[in-house]
Amino acid sequence: VSTQSTGLLSYSIKDQMADSADQGGSRGFGRGGGRRGRGRGRGRRGDRGPRGGKTEESSVWHPVTKLGRLVKNSKIRTLEDIYLHSLPIKEAEIIDHFVQLKDEVMKIMPVQKQTRAGQRTRFKAFVVVGDNDGHIGLGVKCSKEVATAIRGAIIDAKLSVVPIRRGYWGNKIGKPHTVPCKVNGKCGSVRIRCVPAPRGTGLVAAPVPKKILTYAGIDDCYTNTRGKTKTMGNFAKATFFAIAKTYTYLTPDLWDKFKLTKAPFQDHTDFLADTDDYDNKKQKDEED
């Protein structure tokens, strides 16, 4: 083949490639040629938002439940009003609105699942939250990453916050300092019994229940445990279930008659009908 014919051949190939790129009907000879190419470019990064994934708007609490809307607009003043009517709490921000909770990670343990490709390892976190003044919550979360598991466990613990009733041993002098009566809790093989103790006794308990009782605001208590207390998750759950029972016993000092009041949803029906939740408002704005 002569030099002249080789040059003509290469020139014709270049013309074909240029025509195919202009027409956009085919991908050409290379990867990503034409408009419908399968290029692996990352595209424009400007539309992805900030790196953290959170904007200023997302940091503001927009309640999505009726209870959340009543709490944010100060229609419900105390957390006890929610417990009085047994209203389910579905948003952790409701708890943060009323009480300042301290949280502590009790344990992080790896759990594994056997798959065809091998073992899949995830991390399970146990977190306890409390205000040292009659409110306690315990949360458990399992995730691929430790940080994600801890964040999920904190949210779960806030959603499970319950009031703890405290009482006296002997004369009713000063503030309540111990459990009002003997209470039992169990989880798995672990059994725990909390017994009222005199003032100044302290918490006669293992490190796990001692920490939970401290966050609940109990100063003096005897404990008795049985079972495999080395399983820390069950040990913590059993303690939480035990002290959560303090309000389930109807003692004589709770026999007083109380006037029945309307539930918050019934009392603020007009407010809930007039105000709409955040998602519907945002959808209406987008449609407008």
Buried (B, 14 or more C-beta within 10 A) or exposed (E): EEEEEEEEEEEEEEEEBEEBBEEEEEBBEEEEBBEEBEEEEEEEEEEEEEEEEEEEEEEEBBBEBBBBBBBBEEBBEEBEBBBEBEBEBEBBBBBEBBBEBEBBBBBBEEEEEEEEEEEEEBBBBBBBBBBBEBBBBBBBBBBEEBEBBBBBBBBBBBBBBBBBBBBBBEEEEEEBBBBBBEBEBBBEEBBBBBBBBEBEBEBBBBEBBBBBBBBBBBBBBBBEBEBEBEBBBBBBBBBBBBBBBBBEEEEEEEEEEEEEEEEBEEBBEEBBEEEEBBEEEEEEEEEE
